Amino acid sequence: MKRYARLTGVREKKEREEQIVIGDVVLEPKTWKVWKKGQEVKLPNREFELLRFLAENPNHVFSKEALFEKIWGYDYVSDAATVAVHINRLREKIEDDARNPRIIETIWGAGYRLNL
């Protein structure tokens, strides 16, 4: 019985380490899943990659250009304005109030920051 309890504890610890928790949002990078208040949130690939990058670099401000380069790359035919569109879509899905975001904050004149 003790061995099972130890193994269960190890498995639970490993699962916690494989998650990024942002308030009531849980991001699972290995499974490409996002949960908000226990409900799965479906994200297209670019939105997921953007959220994961910001979540892995919390409290740092990234310009639209830096995010575009990191997520889309130089070869992608578009511009940094697409970042704002994806940020707005993410906010609609993960924020309690997308008009007053607390998770992904706009830093005027600088870019975006994910708050932990």
C-alpha positions in Angstrom: 0.0 0.0 0.0 2.8 2.4 0.8 4.5 1.7 -2.5 1.3 2.6 -4.4 0.9 5.8 -2.4 4.5 6.8 -3.2 4.0 6.1 -6.9 0.8 8.0 -7.0 2.5 11.0 -5.3 5.3 10.9 -7.8 2.9 10.8 -10.7 0.9 13.7 -9.3 4.1 15.7 -8.8 5.2 15.0 -12.3 1.8 16.1 -13.7 2.0 19.3 -11.7 5.5 20.0 -13.1 4.1 19.5 -16.6 1.5 22.2 -16.2 1.6 25.9 -16.1 -1.0 27.4 -13.9 -2.1 31.0 -14.5 -4.9 31.7 -12.1 -7.8 29.5 -13.1 -6.1 28.7 -16.5 -4.0 25.5 -16.8 -1.7 25.0 -19.7 -0.4 21.5 -20.5 2.5 22.0 -23.0 3.1 18.3 -23.6 -0.6 17.6 -24.5 -1.3 21.0 -26.1 -4.3 21.4 -23.9 -5.6 24.4 -22.0 -8.2 24.4 -19.3 -10.1 27.3 -17.8 -12.1 26.6 -14.6 -12.0 22.9 -15.4 -13.3 23.3 -18.9 -11.1 22.5 -21.9 -10.4 25.5 -24.1 -9.7 24.7 -27.8 -6.9 26.8 -29.2 -5.6 26.8 -32.8 -1.9 26.1 -33.0 -0.6 29.7 -33.2 -2.8 30.8 -30.3 -1.5 27.9 -28.2 2.1 28.6 -29.2 1.7 32.3 -28.3 0.1 31.5 -24.9 2.8 28.8 -24.2 5.6 31.2 -25.0 4.2 34.0 -22.8 3.4 31.5 -20.0 7.0 30.2 -20.1 8.3 33.7 -19.9 5.9 35.3 -17.3 6.2 38.9 -16.3 8.4 39.8 -19.2 7.3 42.4 -21.8 7.5 41.4 -25.5 6.9 43.7 -28.4 4.6 42.6 -31.2 7.6 42.3 -33.4 9.4 40.0 -31.0 6.4 37.8 -30.6 5.8 37.7 -34.3 9.4 36.6 -34.9 9.3 34.0 -32.2 5.9 32.4 -33.1 5.5 33.0 -36.8 9.2 33.5 -37.9 10.7 35.7 -40.5 9.5 33.5 -43.4 5.8 34.0 -42.6 3.9 36.3 -45.0 2.2 38.8 -42.7 3.2 41.4 -40.2 3.3 42.0 -36.5 -0.3 43.3 -36.5 -1.4 39.6 -36.6 -0.1 39.3 -33.0 -2.7 41.8 -31.8 -5.5 39.8 -33.4 -4.3 36.5 -31.8 -3.9 38.2 -28.4 -7.4 39.5 -28.6 -8.7 36.0 -29.5 -6.8 34.5 -26.6 -8.2 37.0 -24.2 -11.7 36.1 -25.4 -11.0 32.5 -24.5 -9.0 32.7 -21.2 -9.8 36.0 -19.6 -12.8 36.5 -17.3 -13.3 40.0 -18.9 -11.5 40.3 -22.2 -12.0 44.1 -22.2 -10.2 44.4 -18.9 -7.6 41.6 -19.1 -5.6 40.5 -16.1 -3.7 37.6 -17.6 -2.3 39.1 -20.8 -1.7 42.7 -20.3 -1.0 45.4 -22.9 2.0 47.5 -22.0 1.3 50.6 -24.1 4.2 51.5 -26.3 6.1 48.4 -25.4 4.1 45.2 -26.1 2.4 42.4 -24.0 3.1 40.7 -20.7 1.6 37.6 -19.2 1.0 38.2 -15.5 1.5 35.4 -12.9 
